[in-house]
Amino acid sequence: MKEELLRQVLKEAPVLAECIAKDGQSSLRSYCEKMVSINRAKEDALECYPTEAVGEAVKKYLLVLVGEELAELTGEQVKKQRLILTANHHGAEFFAQSVQGNILYSYILERMGYPHIVPVFANTTVNMSNENFPRGLLVYHTNSGLLKLPVFPFKERNTLVAAADGFTREMAERTLAETVRCQKNGSLAEETAAVIQNILRKCYLDELILGEEKYARQVLHINRRLFQKMYQDEKKELLYIEMEAISSQLFQWDLANKSNPLLKNLLFKEEMTETLIMELNQKTGCWESGTQRGTFLFWGVDERKRRFSLSLRKEGARSYLWGMDMEKQEYRYAYDEESILDALDKKLLVPGLFLTFFELYLTRDFVPAGGCFQSVYLREMCRGLIRVLEKEKGYDRELHMLRRKESVYLSGPVFLTAGAEAAYPMGTVEIIEHGGLTMKELPALLELSVIRAHEIGLFHFYPDLIPATRRKENWWQKLSEEIGDIV
């Protein structure tokens, strides 16, 4: 079964097919070691705007959340490291693919000489019911496949993670009661339920976390504590950083950069803006003119904290961003520097993928480590921007930089499973239930082959890439039986 499922998946994901063709027989350890070499010194020739600004933006973001010392250390590390993890969606992290991707990234950073701090740039422009299920907890150790334990009510399913208010004590207590109910009806084993209850009491019902007004900030505290629970004998600092909060700050600084007007020209030099719209039209992660698929540079945020698509329109001599929410209510935002900065400050606009990666990747010497889709859309963004600049004069340095850009695939392999007769991938709950990990254990665990890790990863790849109408019957159960226990 697993070979058949993998064939289906590889047809839909060229990055996975390329990875397995090239590195399938290698160990995960060897695959990770290849990324260690990325940590060479940054090159000025590969930068349009200064990398140091990202470190400063990270410091500013973290200061009120983790204190001056850790914020300073993290900002300085970000200035030095070239490989940055950008694969994850922002949310309390129980999704096995992302959890194990974080462990791989932590291993790579340790090999690079960064043993303690694991900064993750996480995407907040997703809704609360995306695959990672930020609306609650994911549990794999059950008697009936994946269990979703909601914290936020169903009515919040379309809320944008970037805009979501924090969960309340009442919400967390309801989840605690539901966990007890699941144990009583046999859905959860006693040991698993005990781990979940401990997480809810120590994290979700903690006064510091409940005191954060926004969910995105609660996430940083929760994931930081959970990662330390997974590494029982080590001081690890996993820090989930809102990617769009950082790109918003960089956007503000780069617009004011008089020595390089690239950003300002792309946005406000009419012919250049029109070329940008044309070259990136219908490209993944960008926009699709005449539809509400994708968005032009920014997402709009409606009164109910849901995102909606924006397009650039013109009325006489004035340009504006136009969009319509799910209730067909129309929104307009003046398209000028002052108005956009004001709307970002008021959280009425959030940077889209293109603008975020323009700041973190296209104009700075970072190498993003993403999932199976990210390398594809980053390549398309890069090629599109090259075509835009080739039609302009004075951008030879930027073109040289863009033609040398690289990104890597990291978040997808799964190497930790449990269950001898019916295997399941291990997320946060399961790793803690099994006693946690140490860095000393990892090298042996990472001797698993890359292709084997992708067969286990089918628990996530298959439902993500294959529509329900094309999935094999009882695929989860059959895959579980085939995978076996490798822990």
Secondary structure, DSSP 4 states (H G I P E B T S, - for coil): -HHHHHHHHHHH-HHHHHHHHHHTTSBHHHHHHHHHGGGSPP-GGG-SS-THHHHHHHHHHHHHHH-HHHHHHHHHHHHH--EEE--PBSSS---HHHHHHHHHHHHHHHHHT--SEEEEEEB--SBTTSTT-TTEEEE--SSSS-EEEESS-GGGTT-BTTTPBPP-HHHHHHHHHHHHHHHHTTSS-HHHHHHHHHHIIIIIT-HHHHT-SBHHHHHHHHHHHHHHHHBTTS--EEEEEEHHHHHHHHHHHHHT-TT--HHHHHHHSHHHHHHHHHHTBT-TTSB-TTSSSB-SSEEEE-TTS-EE-EEEEEETTEEEEEEE-TT--EEEEE-SHHHHHHHHHTTSEEE-HHHHHIIIIITSS-EEEE-TTHHHHHHHHHHHHHHHHHTSSS-HHHHHHHHT---EE-S-----EE-SSS-EE--HHHHHHTT-B-TTTHHHHTTSBHHHHHHHTHHHHHHHHS-GGGSPTTHHHHHHHHH----
